[in-house]
Amino acid sequence: MELPPLATQDIGSFRKPDYLIFKYREFFSDRISKSELKKAIRRASIETIRLMENVGLDIIWDGEMHRWEMYYHPVSNIKGIDFVGQVRVFDNRYFVKGSVVKKISLKRNYHLDEFLFIKKNTDRPVKIPVTGPYTLADWSYNEYYYNKFIKSTDDIKIAKYNAKRELCVALARNVINPLIKELAIHGAFRIQIDEPAATTHPLEMEIFIEAFNEAVKDVDTIITTHICYSDYSILMPYIFDINTSQFAIELANRDNKTLGTSDDDRPGYRLLKEFYEYGYQGEIGLGVVDVHTDFIEPVELIRDRIYYALKYVSPKKLFINPDCGLRTRSREIAAEKLRNMVKAVRIIRDELGT
């Protein structure tokens, strides 16, 4: 599927309308049926698809309207993990954490209906993000596999490492791989594997890579990955070992607000030099707006960030997106950020004659 140069995309979650949040809470409290929740989900999905189309994005999805969040939704559809309690995450929100209590298997393809619904309701290319196996494992307690390995060694570190590896590979082979293969068969032209936990344990990079590659093995579509708020220096030596066409990365959060395209002007984007110096020739998903502030980046600032990136990445391989999901911003603020992002891209396309 042909995309324009500097193709624009959302990268993660989008704030749900208040009525949908209310319906989810009613459903979790057993006050409404699943069919009633589904009606609200589909209404919000169409509203968000139209919003994404209206701001001018080239690649569409509905910003997680079909999912409560990126951990709960998959885990509630995986056999072998039981929910045990709530933990607080980086943006002062809470998610219900699961514990692995038996062998891992897939209950049902928990993204297929979502993808088909979005695809049916837009004529633009649809991307589908999927939470990756390493992040699912890292955010879960690992009772079953740890208890299996601790019986054969007195070294707790070795037992934890081996248990983590087996859980990651089981999630990759038994859950993510069959799920995304089916999505590809139904026409998913790009599948984004979300791995925010990828670099949180540097000594486990080999586990992350093995699980990622098992998850995407023999999948007949374009695979991309989104790794946000990470120490990318940990990732850099492994970029050629990960079977992905694109690294979507967070950069705006590291940058300043002054205009210009020099190294001094764009401190948040110097990381692109490292990709270039390592010889990376693949796609980059360039984070150009910060999702943790209501500051609406001016078109000129976004333009300069993109022009800096074009020193190292060709327009065809440079995709333009927010740093991460925009769910922490109001829908109005998020839309303005995306709208300015699209305006900046259109200016550059005109100036480059593309």
N, C-alpha and C positions, 0 to 999 in steps of 0.2 A: 504494500500500500504506500503510495507516494505521499510524502510529507513535504511541506515547504521548508526552506532553510530557516534556522532559528525557530523551530517548531515549539509552540507554547503548550504547557501542560500544567495542571494542578498535580500535586505530588502526594497528598495524603488526605487526612480527614478535613471536613468542613463543618462549621457549627450547624447543629440541627435546629430547625425551628422549634420554638417553645412548645407548640402543641405536640410535636413528635417526642420530645423529651418526656413530656407528661404522659403520653401514651405508653412509652417504654416502661416508665415507673409503675403505671397501672398494671401493665402486663406482668412485671416482675412480682407484683403484690397479689397476683391472681384475681384482679378486679375486672379484667377484660380478656376476651378470647384472642387467640393468635390471629384469627381472621380480621378482627377489628384493628389490631396492631398493624397488620399487613396493609390495610387500607391507608392508614396514616403514613406508613413507610413509602408507599407508592406515590402518594400525593407529594410528600417532601422530596422524593427522588426526582419526579418530573419538574418540580419547582427549581431544584438545584441544577438539573441538566439545562433548563432554560436559562438560568443565571449564567452558567458556564458558557453557553452559546452566545448569550448577549454581550458578555465582556469580550468575546472573540477568541476563546481558546481553540487551538487546532486539534487537540486531543482531549476527549471528554471522559469523565466518569462522574459519579454522583456524590463524591465526598463522604462515603461511609454511612449514607442514610439507612442502608440495609443492615448495618452492624451497630451494636451498642458501642463497642470499641474494638481495637485490633487484636486484643488477647482473648477477651471473653467470647467473642463470636466463634473463632475457630475451636477453642477448647471445649465449648458446649457441644461441639459436633465431633469430638474425638473420644473414642472409647479408651479407657485406661487412665483418665485424669478426672479427679473429683475436686470440686471447688471447696476451699477450706476457710477462707477469710479475706479481709480487705487489707491492702497495703497502699501507701501513698507514693505517688510518682512525682517526677520533676516539676510539673506545672501545678503542684498542690491539688491534684485530683487523686481519686482513689480508684483502684481496680480490684476485682475479686481474683485472688490467686488460687491456682490449682496445685494439687499434689498428684504425682504419678503413682498409681497404686497397683497397676498390672500392665501387661503388654499393650503396646499402642496399636490402634487400628482406626480406620476412618468409618464414622457412622454414615455420612452422606456428603456429597459434594456441596459444601456450604456457600459456595460462590456462584454456582451455575445459574440459579434462578435470577440472582442479582445481575449477573452479566447479561443474560438474555433480555431482561427487562430494560436495562439501560440501552443496549444495542437496538432494541425495537423502537426506542423513543428518541433517537437522534440519528441524523444522517452523517455525522462526523465519526472519525475513527475513535474507538473506545478502548481505553487501557483498563486493566483490572489489577489492582494491587493485592498481594497475598502476603500475610505475615510468614516469615521464613522459619525454618526448623530450629536454627540456633537460638533465635529470640524466644520462640515458644518454650524451648527447653530451659533457657536461662531464667525466664520469668516464672518457672514452675519449681516446686519442691520435687525432689527426685528420689522418693522413698524406695520404689520398687527396684530400680536398677542399682541404687547404692547398696541396699540390703543384699542384693545378689553378689556384688563384688567384695563387700567387706568380709564376707565369709572366707575368702581365699587369700586375704592379705592382712597384715597388721598395720600397713601403711595407709592411713586415712586419705592422704593426698592422692595416692595412686588409685585407691578405690573410687574417690570422687571423680577423678579424671576419666577413668574407664567407664564409670556409670554415665557421665555427661556425654561421652562419645557415643555410647550405645543408644542413649535416648535420642540424641540428635539424628543419628543415622536411621533409627526406627521412624521418627517423625518424617524424615525426608523420604524414605522409601515407601512407607505405608500410608502416609497422609498427603504430603504436598505433591509428590510426583504423580500419583494417579489423579489428583484433583486438577492439576494444571494441564496434564495431558488431555483431559476431557474438555477443559476450557479451550484449549487450542483446537481441538476437533470441531468445536462449535463456533470457531471464528475469532477467538481472541488474538488480535494481531500483535499485541504487546502485553506481556505479563511482568509486572514489577514485583520483585521479591523484596519486602521490607525487612531489613535486619539492623534495627537501631542498637542491638546488643553486640554487634559483630566484634568491636574492638575493646569491649569492656574488660575482657580477661586476656591480656596479651599472650599468655602461655597456652591459650586454647585456640589460637588462630588455625592450626591444622585441623582441629575439630570443625570449626566454622566452615572452612573451605571444603572439607570432605562432605559435610552435610549439604552444603549449598549445591555442590556439583551432583550429588546423588538426587537432590530434589529436582533438578532441571534436566536430568539425563534423558536423552531421546525425546525431548519435548519439541514438537515441530512448530515453533513460533519464535519471535524475538523475545529474549529474556533481558530484563534490566534489573538493576538493584538500587535501592535507596538506603543510604547509610547516613543518618543525621547525627549532629552533635557528638562527634567522635574525635579521637586523636588519630588523624589520618596518617600520621607518621608510622603508626603501627600497621596500618593497612598497606602502605605503599610497597613494601618488598614483595607483597603477595598478589599485586593487581593482575599479573598475567596467569595466575593459577586459578582465578575465579572465572567460571564460564558465564560471563555476562557481557552483553553488548554495550551497556551503559552504566556508569557510576553517577547517580544523582546525589549531590553533596550540598551540605549547608555551608554558605560562605558569607551571606549578607550580615549574619549575626556577628561576624568577626571584623566587619568592615567599618569605616567611618562614613560620615555624611557629606564630605566635601566632594566637589566635582573634580574630574581629571582622570587620566588614563595611565599615569606613571605608576611605578612600583610604590612610591611614597603616598600617592593619592589612594591607592587600592590595596592596603595591607591585608584585607580579608581575602584577596584573590590570588595572592602570591603562591598559594598551594598549587595552582594550575601549572606553574613553572616546574614543580616537582614531577607532576604527571608527565609533562613534556620531556623533562630530562631523563626520566625512566624509560622513555620511548613509547609511552602509551599512545595508541592511534585510534582508540575507540571513541564512543560517544561520551559526552559529559552532560549531565542534567545540572544546569547552573542555578544555584539558589541566588535570587536577586532581590527578594524582599524578606524582611525579618518577620517571623510569625509571632514573636513575643512582645511586640509593641504596637500601639495604635498609630504610630507615625506612618503616614502614607508617603512612601518614597516617591519623590518627584520623578517625572518621566526622564529628566536630564540625568539624574543620578543613576537610574537603572540603565539608561543608554550608555553611560560611561563604564559601568560595570561590565556590560556586554562587550563593548569595544575593547576593553582590556583583555577579556577572555578570548576574543578573536585573534589575538596575537599568537595563541597557542592551539586553538581548536578551530577547524573550518566551520563555516555556517551550516553545512549539512549535518555535521556531527555535534553541533551545539544546540541543546534543548534548553528552553528557558522556563523556569519554574520558581515557586517560593522555596525557602529553605526546607520546609517541612509542612505538616498539615496546619491548616489555618483555624482549627476548631477553637482555639483560645481567643480568637477575635470575633466580634459581632459579624453577622453576615454582611452588613453594610460596609464595615471597614474592610473586610476580606475582599469584597467585590471591588472596592476602589483600588486596593493594592493590585489585584489581578488586572483591572482595567488599565492602570498606568503601565503595568508590565507589558501588556499587549500593544499599547500605544508606542512604547519605546522600541519594541521589535519592528513595528510597521515603519517607523522613521528610519531605522537602520536598513531594512530591506529596500526602501526607496533610495537611500543614499548609496547603497552598494549595487543598485540596479538588479536586485534579485527578486 
